[in-house]
Amino acid sequence: MRLRRPLIALAGLAATALTLTACASGTSEEPSAAPDAAVGEGFPITIEHAFGETVVEAAPARVATWGWGSTEAAIAVGVYPVAVAEQSWTVGEGNLLPWVEGAYDEAGIEHPVVLNDDEGGASVPYEEFIEATPDLILAPYSGLTEEQYDTLSDIAPVVAYPDAPWTTAWDENIEITARALGLEAEGEAVLDDIDAYLADEAAAHPEFAGKSFAGIWDGDGVVSVYTAADPRVAVLTELGLEVAPSVAELDSSDGGFYYDLSYEQLDKLGSDLVVNYSSSKEAAETLLTKPETQAISAVAAGRVAQVYDPITVSSVSPPTALSFTWPDGMPALIESIAGALAE
């Protein structure tokens, strides 16, 4: 059973948020909570993160999200953000992820503002945040820099990641989001359901136990290897798989979520299985036949589980509170892993 890391409550809040949010205009005043949602409790709540501490003084009425997964985590506990980060690589400019759009439609909630993120977090649309008038910004799984965090904190309290960019565990993302909203018990219920799902899948696939794997993305002249710190890798260990020792032995990321391995070094990436993420079916098929990638023993043996196309890759990279049971996502990946190990 997975051990969840505790969330530490401390102190701190930016003082100029009201000045900036008071200048915003033309935004909807609809609250971000569904009509029948539970109201958070236990405020003020204080969350420690990589940039310090943030106090959430009262139950937020207008939540904005940035990065990945916190939108779904908020919805799963009954809070519908009024502004969410754009996922341009996945669904294109201005669109919502299908499982997010479906959740809003099913609840009869107006769709949120989609915050421009066409640079993958390299820039932050501060004016769009101001126009959305949030009273809380959730970014526990994101790539925020300290400068971006400081600027956003002038708009509303910001909950950042606990350790390093893009490394927050999928379950910790849900925990942090639920706690910041005062809905910790609801977050635990969501996690219990996911735990049960993963335990059932592990029991259904005893052949996964102890098998080593490497998660990769084939690039131009290099293969990107996802480290054990990456949540898309960590979640697969819940099924009984183990990250291959070679992944750590070759790691040059200095604590990051991935590193690039030159084609000349691919023969060192030993594992029972490779999980390959690709942008298209064609790219996935190319990996299997490219002479250079045949140096990876699992690829040469055909022991490759494939995940391709932006939406499917996003549904498991890592899975979120709403995408765990997305039919073409984790369920399909589990079956692909089973097929690869049968080779």
C-alpha positions, 0 to 999 in steps of 0.5 A: 500500500502506498504511503502518503506523505503528510502535508505540513501547515505553516504560515505566509501570504502576499499582501497586495492581492486585493489591490490588483484583483480590485482592478479587474472587470468584466468577469463572471461572478459565478462561484467555483463550487458546484451548487451541492458541493460540500463547503470546505472547513478548518480555515485558515489553512496553511500549506508549505511548499518550495517557495515558502508558505501560503495561508488560505484564510477562508473557503475560496469562491473563485479558484484558478489552476495552473499546471497539471492535475489540480483542475481535476483534483478540485473538480473531484472534491466538488469545486469547479475552477473559474479559470484553468491552464490551457493544455495546447499540446493536448487539445489545442488552443482554448479547449478543455481536456475531454474529461474536464469538459465532460465534468463541467457539462455533467454538473451543469457548470459554466465552462471556465476561462482557459488561461493561455499557456502556449509556451508550456509554462515559460510565461504566465498570463498574469493579466488573464489571471487578474481578469479571472479574479481568483481568490486562490491559485492552485499550482501544486504540479507545475513548472512555476519559477520563483519569480512567477510565483511571487508575481502571481502571489500579488493576485491571489494566494498561490499553492505551489509544488512541495519540492521541485517543478513537475515532480509532485506525486499524483496522489500528493497533487490531490492531497494538496488540492483538497487540503487547500480547499478545506476538503481533506476528507473528500480528497481522501475518499477520492484517493481511496477509490483510486487506491482500490482501482490500482490494487484491483489491477495489480491483483489482476496482473500478478505477472507485473510484480517485480518486472523492471521498466523504463519510461521513454520518449524518442526524440531527435537523436536522443531518447528522453528517459523519465526518472523515478521522480516523474509521476507518470513513472511512479504511478506504474509502480503501484501496479507492482512494476519496478523502475529499472536500476539502469534508469537511476544509473544513467540519470543526469537530471540532478533531481529532475523528472527526465534526462536525455540519453544519446543513441550511443548510450541506448545499449545501457538502458536495460529493463524487462519492459519499455513504456514508450510515449509518442505523439502519434501512432506513426512515431510509436511504430517507428521506435520499433523499427529504427536501427538506433533504438534496437540497442535497447534490449526490451525494444529489440525483444518487442517488449514495448507498451505504447502510449500515443496521441496527445490526449491519450499520452496526457491521460496517463502523464500522469493520470489525474483524479478524473482520468484514471479510468479514461478508457483509452488511458490507464486501462489501455496502458495496463493492457498494453503492458500485459501484452508486452510482458507476454512477448 
